Amino acid sequence: MSNEYSVERRIKQHKLRRKARRGEITIRRIYKLIRFIFILIIFYGVYRVLMSHYWYLPNDIYTNPNSNQIEILGNKIVKKEKIVGEMKKINLQKKPIYKIDPAPIAQQIETLKPIKRAYVRRFWLPARLVVMIEEVTPAIIVSPTEESQAIIAFAITGEIIQKEYLPLDDSYKVVKVLSYGTQGDDYEKWDGKKIANLYNLAKNIENYSKEKVEYIDLRQPHNVFVQLTSVKIRLGELDVSVFERIKAIRDILPEVKMLKENIKYIDLSWKESKYIKLDKKST
């Protein structure tokens, strides 16, 4: 009797173990199926993300003035339209944003003279380009007369800023120079040394006088005048002694402000002597 019970119990235990194994196998198969489906979902999701239209720049990116897919930062001399016009020359060929090489775009933008360097960054959601611009620093503007608009400008390092980029932003503290570009003094041939000398001359005069230089009059290159806020200064020729001669402004200008007569100009054209020229017409 005990043997029959023992055999029956072993049979039941064996059936239970086989049932448990079948359950484990079923669970493993379900787990593998779920994992396979999950992997398929991931691959499909990645595919959908990669093929999403959010990766692509819109067709009207260059023609739509309200498009926010191109953001340009740091430009004050070159207008956005001018920069976008250069970007048009690079064929993007409907590539997703991650396949677009920004280097050729930056190089094309840098062909614009006032731009020293351009950096192009790519972003997603939505696909867009952010262009960071580093421009030259304007130092000199040239006009033919006191009242006329500037016809050309120069950076502090001597680069020409053509008329198409004028007028400059008011935030630039440039020095105005009057010149006809004639009499052997063609301003389009001025080099960086001359620009630096004119700029430094104006800043030194402002430092000595504590007044703003309204303009430097180079229309007669051998008889140069500088207009301050309160008085005109005659410098004569801009030779090697001019920076020494303008130091006299510190002593003469306070005296000029005490005079009741109208002053035509302060003459600093001579190294040895300085004098005040009165305006006889007004006396």
Secondary structure, DSSP 8 states (H G I E B T S, - for coil): -HHHHHHHHHHHHHHHHHHHHHHHHHHHHHHHHHHHHHHHHHHHHHHHHHT-GGGS--TTTTT-TT--SEEEES-SSS-HHHHHHHHTTS--TT--GGG--HHHHHHHHTTSTTEEEEEEEEETTTTEEEEEEEE--EEEEEESSSSS--SEEEETTS-EE-GGG-S--TT---EEEE--S-TT--GGG--HHHHHHHHHHHHHHHHHHSS-EEEEE-SSTTSEEEEESS-EEEEES--TTHHHHGGGHHHHHHHHHH--S-EEEEE---SS--EEEE-GGG-
